């Protein structure tokens, strides 16, 4: 019986059962995605394929809907979901005219820092 309890406890600990975005974190992500949608000259690069900001937002909203019960914060969304392919593990890139391509992760962190100012 003790062995069963240990195994059951270990399994439960591997599931993020208590992870769930609260309304504030959902609002933070929503504001960030709205700001991303406004970046009409931005090119979002996923697995070597270029996408518009609207396509990027649509893709990230889909990923959010599939993962919102496994993350607690907007930062986790950026770091674990919105910055790389869940299949290939390749980082997403951002191209802004006149600038060098950059990884999406720091770009999205900077964007959420800006949009957080509008939520307070």
QUICOR-V543963 format. One record per residue. RES is the residue in three letters. OMEGA is omega in radians with two decimals (NA if undefined). NEAR is the number of other ideal C-beta (glycine too) atoms within 8 Angstrom. D_LAST is the distance of its C-alpha to the last C-alpha in whole Angstrom. Layout:
RES/OMEGA/NEAR/D_LAST ; RES/OMEGA/NEAR/D_LAST
This chain:
UNK/3.12/4/51 ; UNK/3.13/5/50 ; UNK/3.12/6/50 ; UNK/3.12/7/48 ; UNK/3.12/8/45 ; UNK/-3.14/8/44 ; UNK/3.14/8/44 ; UNK/3.11/8/42 ; UNK/3.13/8/40 ; UNK/3.11/8/40 ; UNK/3.13/8/39 ; UNK/-3.13/8/36 ; UNK/-3.14/6/35 ; UNK/3.11/5/35 ; UNK/3.12/6/33 ; UNK/-3.03/7/29 ; UNK/-3.08/5/29 ; UNK/3.12/4/26 ; UNK/3.09/8/24 ; UNK/3.10/7/22 ; UNK/3.02/10/18 ; UNK/-3.05/6/16 ; UNK/3.14/5/14 ; UNK/-3.13/7/11 ; UNK/3.05/12/13 ; UNK/3.13/10/14 ; UNK/3.12/9/11 ; UNK/3.14/13/10 ; UNK/3.12/13/14 ; UNK/3.12/8/14 ; UNK/3.11/13/12 ; UNK/-3.13/13/14 ; UNK/3.07/11/17 ; UNK/3.10/10/16 ; UNK/3.09/11/16 ; UNK/3.14/14/19 ; UNK/-3.14/9/21 ; UNK/-3.11/7/20 ; UNK/-2.98/9/22 ; UNK/3.13/6/26 ; UNK/-3.12/6/28 ; UNK/3.02/12/27 ; UNK/3.13/10/29 ; UNK/-3.04/16/28 ; UNK/3.10/13/31 ; UNK/3.10/10/32 ; UNK/3.07/7/35 ; UNK/-3.13/5/37 ; UNK/-3.12/6/36 ; UNK/3.14/6/34 ; UNK/3.06/10/31 ; UNK/3.10/9/29 ; UNK/3.11/12/25 ; UNK/3.10/7/26 ; UNK/3.11/9/28 ; UNK/-3.14/13/26 ; UNK/3.11/12/23 ; UNK/3.13/8/26 ; UNK/-3.12/11/27 ; UNK/3.07/12/24 ; UNK/3.08/9/23 ; UNK/3.13/8/26 ; UNK/3.09/11/26 ; UNK/-3.12/12/23 ; UNK/3.14/7/25 ; UNK/-3.02/6/27 ; UNK/-3.01/11/26 ; UNK/3.11/10/23 ; UNK/3.13/7/25 ; UNK/3.13/6/25 ; UNK/-3.12/13/22 ; UNK/-2.99/7/19 ; UNK/3.05/8/16 ; UNK/3.12/10/15 ; UNK/3.07/8/17 ; UNK/3.09/10/20 ; UNK/3.13/15/20 ; UNK/-3.01/13/20 ; UNK/-3.01/8/23 ; UNK/-3.02/8/25 ; UNK/-2.93/13/25 ; UNK/-3.01/11/23 ; UNK/-3.12/12/25 ; UNK/3.11/9/29 ; UNK/3.09/9/31 ; UNK/-3.12/6/32 ; UNK/-3.07/4/36 ; UNK/-3.09/5/37 ; UNK/3.11/6/34 ; UNK/3.10/8/34 ; UNK/3.01/8/31 ; UNK/-3.13/14/29 ; UNK/3.10/10/29 ; UNK/3.08/13/27 ; UNK/3.08/11/29 ; UNK/-3.11/9/28 ; UNK/3.13/5/31 ; UNK/3.14/3/32 ; UNK/3.06/7/30 ; UNK/3.03/3/32 ; UNK/3.08/7/31 ; UNK/3.08/9/28 ; UNK/-3.12/10/28 ; UNK/-3.06/14/25 ; UNK/3.13/13/23 ; UNK/3.10/8/22 ; UNK/-3.14/10/21 ; UNK/3.07/13/19 ; UNK/3.11/10/17 ; UNK/-3.14/8/17 ; UNK/-3.14/11/15 ; UNK/3.05/15/13 ; UNK/3.11/8/12 ; UNK/-3.09/9/11 ; UNK/3.08/13/10 ; UNK/-3.14/10/7 ; UNK/-3.12/7/6 ; UNK/-3.09/7/6 ; UNK/-3.03/9/4 ; UNK/NA/4/0
